Every structure is written in structure tokens, then in C-alpha cells.
Amino acid sequence: MMRRAGAWLCAMLALACAGTAQARSAAETMDILMWNREPVGGAFELIDQTGKARSDRDFRGQLMLVYFGFTYCPDVCPTDLMAIGQALEQLGPDADALQPVFITLDPERDTAGHLAEYVPMFHPRLLGLTGSLEAIGAAAEAYKVYFAKVPIGKDAGDYTVDHTSFIYLMDRDGKYLGFFPPGTSAERMVEIIRPRLAVPSR
């Protein structure tokens, strides 16, 4: 359901807007995300907004929504995080089976303390994760996320982060189910997620 022409077009535009210095072309990345040409997702070892060590293994048994961005992002990130929060509200009690995760691509500024102030603005259950640049880079590579620090001023702290903006849906075993392109509405997320919240029979 997520792999429709509209989603493909939105995602291609997002990749194109993320810059031209990607290791993969936009077409190659979309081929991977849409048709599972390579594994998407994987292990990570990061720190949450309380300072607690977190790994992907902590969320086994739950669906996951995984989003990469940064807190100084002026528009796309807060828009998508707001939609995630709204989707959780619309799911009601069923949302307990879904863990939303925001992984920063700007660990230099997005410390655990800063994330603790930022993520509750979107939903109390949103988990913010940071870590070393190496750890962030490994997680981003696993999820096929492009990101790059881009100077916008003369001072060292004057920069933005160019990045792709997909919301990844992972199953209870941490396996990739699909993605939502930037700008996906909360209603659309709920439409896709709700049927997957039923515990599969054994």
C-alpha cells in the first residue's frame, strides 16, 4: 500500500533535495527502499534523552516508527514528527504496541539534555536518540539515510544538516516493513499501521 506512484514521486523528490553528494543515486536508494533489494535497518547502540543506553533490541515485540532528523531542522522534521505524534493519538490505546523513535543526525548539538526538551513537544512517548557521530553514522547507513553537515555561516556552529527524510516502519523483530515519504499525513500512517498492530496468531 505504501509503494504507490505518489509515494515514489515524493520520495524521489526528497532524495533529490537532499543533495547530490550521496554515495548512492536517488534511483538506487528508492530501488532498495521500495523493493527490498538490500536489508534496511539493523542494530544500533545509542543514548536516549534520559542518558540511558538504548539498542534496537530494546524494542523487540513492538512495531517501530524510526525517523532521522535534527532538532534545528526548520520545517520538514517538525512537520513529520508532528504527524507521528498525531498518528499515535489517533491510534489511542493501540499505540502502546508501537514505539516511535527519533534519531538525531546532529549529535554535536542534539545532546541527551537537548532532546529531553525537544521530543516531548511532539508526543510523550517519542524517544529521542543521540550518540557519537560514528554510532549515528552506522545507524544512518543501516537505514540507507543520507546526511551531511553544511556550513551556512562563518562560525563553526553555523551549519545545517542536509538529509533524507523518510519514516521507517519496522516489525516486531526489527525487520523493515516499508516507509512513509515526507509529508505523509497522520491519517495515512494510521491506515497503514493499524492492521499491523494485531498480534499475529501462532
Contacts in CASP RR format, 6 or more apart in sequence:
PFRMAT RR
TARGET T0000
AUTHOR 0000-0000-0000
METHOD contacts of the structure
MODEL  1
MMRRAGAWLCAMLALACAGTAQARSAAETMDILMWNREPVGGAFELIDQT
GKARSDRDFRGQLMLVYFGFTYCPDVCPTDLMAIGQALEQLGPDADALQP
VFITLDPERDTAGHLAEYVPMFHPRLLGLTGSLEAIGAAAEAYKVYFAKV
PIGKDAGDYTVDHTSFIYLMDRDGKYLGFFPPGTSAERMVEIIRPRLAVP
SR
1 191 0 8 1.000
1 192 0 8 1.000
2 169 0 8 1.000
2 178 0 8 1.000
2 179 0 8 1.000
2 180 0 8 1.000
2 192 0 8 1.000
3 34 0 8 1.000
3 178 0 8 1.000
6 181 0 8 1.000
7 179 0 8 1.000
7 180 0 8 1.000
7 181 0 8 1.000
8 30 0 8 1.000
8 34 0 8 1.000
10 181 0 8 1.000
10 182 0 8 1.000
10 183 0 8 1.000
11 30 0 8 1.000
11 33 0 8 1.000
11 34 0 8 1.000
11 166 0 8 1.000
11 179 0 8 1.000
11 181 0 8 1.000
11 182 0 8 1.000
12 26 0 8 1.000
12 27 0 8 1.000
12 30 0 8 1.000
14 164 0 8 1.000
14 165 0 8 1.000
14 166 0 8 1.000
14 181 0 8 1.000
14 182 0 8 1.000
15 22 0 8 1.000
15 26 0 8 1.000
15 29 0 8 1.000
15 30 0 8 1.000
15 146 0 8 1.000
15 164 0 8 1.000
16 26 0 8 1.000
18 146 0 8 1.000
18 147 0 8 1.000
18 162 0 8 1.000
18 163 0 8 1.000
18 164 0 8 1.000
18 165 0 8 1.000
19 146 0 8 1.000
19 148 0 8 1.000
19 162 0 8 1.000
21 148 0 8 1.000
22 29 0 8 1.000
22 146 0 8 1.000
23 146 0 8 1.000
24 32 0 8 1.000
24 144 0 8 1.000
24 146 0 8 1.000
29 144 0 8 1.000
29 146 0 8 1.000
29 164 0 8 1.000
31 37 0 8 1.000
32 38 0 8 1.000
32 40 0 8 1.000
32 144 0 8 1.000
33 40 0 8 1.000
33 144 0 8 1.000
33 166 0 8 1.000
33 178 0 8 1.000
33 179 0 8 1.000
36 176 0 8 1.000
38 144 0 8 1.000
39 142 0 8 1.000
39 176 0 8 1.000
40 142 0 8 1.000
40 143 0 8 1.000
40 144 0 8 1.000
40 168 0 8 1.000
40 176 0 8 1.000
40 178 0 8 1.000
41 66 0 8 1.000
41 142 0 8 1.000
41 143 0 8 1.000
41 144 0 8 1.000
41 168 0 8 1.000
41 170 0 8 1.000
41 174 0 8 1.000
41 176 0 8 1.000
42 56 0 8 1.000
42 139 0 8 1.000
42 142 0 8 1.000
42 143 0 8 1.000
42 174 0 8 1.000
43 55 0 8 1.000
43 56 0 8 1.000
43 57 0 8 1.000
43 142 0 8 1.000
44 55 0 8 1.000
44 56 0 8 1.000
44 103 0 8 1.000
44 129 0 8 1.000
44 135 0 8 1.000
44 138 0 8 1.000
44 139 0 8 1.000
44 142 0 8 1.000
45 53 0 8 1.000
45 54 0 8 1.000
45 55 0 8 1.000
45 135 0 8 1.000
46 53 0 8 1.000
46 54 0 8 1.000
46 55 0 8 1.000
46 103 0 8 1.000
46 129 0 8 1.000
46 130 0 8 1.000
46 131 0 8 1.000
46 135 0 8 1.000
46 136 0 8 1.000
46 139 0 8 1.000
47 53 0 8 1.000
47 54 0 8 1.000
47 112 0 8 1.000
47 129 0 8 1.000
47 130 0 8 1.000
47 131 0 8 1.000
48 54 0 8 1.000
48 112 0 8 1.000
48 115 0 8 1.000
48 127 0 8 1.000
48 128 0 8 1.000
48 129 0 8 1.000
49 112 0 8 1.000
49 113 0 8 1.000
49 115 0 8 1.000
49 116 0 8 1.000
49 119 0 8 1.000
49 127 0 8 1.000
49 128 0 8 1.000
49 129 0 8 1.000
49 130 0 8 1.000
50 112 0 8 1.000
50 116 0 8 1.000
51 112 0 8 1.000
51 113 0 8 1.000
54 127 0 8 1.000
54 129 0 8 1.000
56 174 0 8 1.000
59 99 0 8 1.000
59 101 0 8 1.000
59 174 0 8 1.000
60 172 0 8 1.000
60 173 0 8 1.000
60 174 0 8 1.000
61 172 0 8 1.000
61 173 0 8 1.000
62 97 0 8 1.000
62 98 0 8 1.000
62 99 0 8 1.000
62 172 0 8 1.000
63 97 0 8 1.000
63 98 0 8 1.000
63 99 0 8 1.000
63 169 0 8 1.000
63 170 0 8 1.000
63 171 0 8 1.000
63 172 0 8 1.000
63 177 0 8 1.000
63 193 0 8 1.000
63 196 0 8 1.000
63 197 0 8 1.000
64 98 0 8 1.000
64 99 0 8 1.000
64 100 0 8 1.000
64 101 0 8 1.000
64 168 0 8 1.000
64 169 0 8 1.000
64 170 0 8 1.000
64 174 0 8 1.000
65 84 0 8 1.000
65 87 0 8 1.000
65 98 0 8 1.000
65 99 0 8 1.000
65 100 0 8 1.000
65 101 0 8 1.000
65 167 0 8 1.000
65 168 0 8 1.000
65 169 0 8 1.000
65 170 0 8 1.000
65 189 0 8 1.000
65 193 0 8 1.000
66 101 0 8 1.000
66 103 0 8 1.000
66 143 0 8 1.000
66 167 0 8 1.000
66 168 0 8 1.000
66 170 0 8 1.000
67 77 0 8 1.000
67 80 0 8 1.000
67 81 0 8 1.000
67 84 0 8 1.000
67 100 0 8 1.000
67 101 0 8 1.000
67 102 0 8 1.000
67 103 0 8 1.000
67 165 0 8 1.000
67 166 0 8 1.000
67 167 0 8 1.000
67 168 0 8 1.000
68 102 0 8 1.000
68 103 0 8 1.000
68 104 0 8 1.000
68 105 0 8 1.000
68 139 0 8 1.000
68 140 0 8 1.000
68 143 0 8 1.000
68 145 0 8 1.000
68 147 0 8 1.000
68 163 0 8 1.000
68 164 0 8 1.000
68 165 0 8 1.000
68 166 0 8 1.000
69 77 0 8 1.000
69 102 0 8 1.000
69 103 0 8 1.000
69 104 0 8 1.000
69 105 0 8 1.000
69 106 0 8 1.000
69 147 0 8 1.000
69 161 0 8 1.000
69 163 0 8 1.000
69 165 0 8 1.000
70 77 0 8 1.000
70 104 0 8 1.000
70 105 0 8 1.000
70 106 0 8 1.000
70 109 0 8 1.000
70 110 0 8 1.000
70 161 0 8 1.000
70 163 0 8 1.000
71 77 0 8 1.000
71 104 0 8 1.000
71 106 0 8 1.000
71 109 0 8 1.000
71 110 0 8 1.000
71 114 0 8 1.000
71 115 0 8 1.000
71 118 0 8 1.000
72 106 0 8 1.000
72 109 0 8 1.000
72 160 0 8 1.000
72 161 0 8 1.000
73 160 0 8 1.000
73 161 0 8 1.000
76 165 0 8 1.000
76 182 0 8 1.000
76 183 0 8 1.000
77 165 0 8 1.000
78 122 0 8 1.000
79 182 0 8 1.000
79 183 0 8 1.000
80 165 0 8 1.000
80 167 0 8 1.000
80 182 0 8 1.000
80 183 0 8 1.000
80 184 0 8 1.000
81 102 0 8 1.000
81 119 0 8 1.000
81 122 0 8 1.000
81 126 0 8 1.000
82 122 0 8 1.000
83 183 0 8 1.000
83 184 0 8 1.000
83 185 0 8 1.000
83 186 0 8 1.000
83 189 0 8 1.000
84 100 0 8 1.000
84 122 0 8 1.000
84 123 0 8 1.000
84 126 0 8 1.000
84 167 0 8 1.000
84 186 0 8 1.000
84 189 0 8 1.000
85 100 0 8 1.000
85 122 0 8 1.000
85 123 0 8 1.000
85 126 0 8 1.000
85 186 0 8 1.000
86 186 0 8 1.000
87 95 0 8 1.000
87 186 0 8 1.000
87 189 0 8 1.000
87 190 0 8 1.000
87 193 0 8 1.000
88 95 0 8 1.000
88 98 0 8 1.000
88 100 0 8 1.000
88 123 0 8 1.000
88 125 0 8 1.000
89 95 0 8 1.000
89 123 0 8 1.000
89 186 0 8 1.000
90 186 0 8 1.000
90 187 0 8 1.000
90 190 0 8 1.000
91 98 0 8 1.000
91 190 0 8 1.000
91 193 0 8 1.000
91 194 0 8 1.000
91 197 0 8 1.000
94 194 0 8 1.000
94 197 0 8 1.000
95 125 0 8 1.000
97 197 0 8 1.000
97 199 0 8 1.000
98 193 0 8 1.000
98 197 0 8 1.000
99 125 0 8 1.000
99 127 0 8 1.000
100 123 0 8 1.000
100 125 0 8 1.000
100 126 0 8 1.000
100 127 0 8 1.000
101 126 0 8 1.000
101 127 0 8 1.000
101 128 0 8 1.000
101 129 0 8 1.000
102 115 0 8 1.000
102 119 0 8 1.000
102 126 0 8 1.000
102 127 0 8 1.000
102 128 0 8 1.000
102 129 0 8 1.000
103 128 0 8 1.000
103 129 0 8 1.000
103 130 0 8 1.000
103 136 0 8 1.000
103 139 0 8 1.000
103 140 0 8 1.000
104 110 0 8 1.000
104 115 0 8 1.000
104 128 0 8 1.000
104 129 0 8 1.000
104 130 0 8 1.000
104 131 0 8 1.000
104 136 0 8 1.000
105 136 0 8 1.000
105 140 0 8 1.000
105 145 0 8 1.000
105 147 0 8 1.000
105 161 0 8 1.000
105 163 0 8 1.000
106 149 0 8 1.000
106 161 0 8 1.000
107 130 0 8 1.000
107 131 0 8 1.000
107 132 0 8 1.000
107 133 0 8 1.000
107 136 0 8 1.000
108 133 0 8 1.000
110 118 0 8 1.000
110 130 0 8 1.000
111 130 0 8 1.000
112 130 0 8 1.000
115 128 0 8 1.000
115 129 0 8 1.000
115 130 0 8 1.000
119 126 0 8 1.000
119 127 0 8 1.000
119 128 0 8 1.000
120 126 0 8 1.000
130 136 0 8 1.000
137 147 0 8 1.000
139 145 0 8 1.000
140 146 0 8 1.000
140 147 0 8 1.000
143 168 0 8 1.000
144 164 0 8 1.000
145 163 0 8 1.000
145 164 0 8 1.000
145 166 0 8 1.000
146 162 0 8 1.000
146 163 0 8 1.000
146 164 0 8 1.000
147 161 0 8 1.000
147 162 0 8 1.000
147 163 0 8 1.000
147 164 0 8 1.000
148 161 0 8 1.000
148 162 0 8 1.000
148 163 0 8 1.000
149 159 0 8 1.000
149 160 0 8 1.000
149 161 0 8 1.000
149 162 0 8 1.000
150 159 0 8 1.000
150 160 0 8 1.000
150 161 0 8 1.000
150 162 0 8 1.000
151 158 0 8 1.000
151 159 0 8 1.000
152 158 0 8 1.000
152 159 0 8 1.000
152 160 0 8 1.000
153 159 0 8 1.000
165 182 0 8 1.000
166 179 0 8 1.000
166 180 0 8 1.000
166 181 0 8 1.000
166 182 0 8 1.000
167 179 0 8 1.000
167 180 0 8 1.000
167 184 0 8 1.000
167 189 0 8 1.000
168 176 0 8 1.000
168 178 0 8 1.000
168 179 0 8 1.000
169 176 0 8 1.000
169 177 0 8 1.000
169 178 0 8 1.000
169 179 0 8 1.000
169 180 0 8 1.000
169 192 0 8 1.000
169 193 0 8 1.000
169 196 0 8 1.000
170 176 0 8 1.000
170 177 0 8 1.000
171 177 0 8 1.000
171 196 0 8 1.000
177 196 0 8 1.000
180 188 0 8 1.000
180 189 0 8 1.000
180 192 0 8 1.000
END
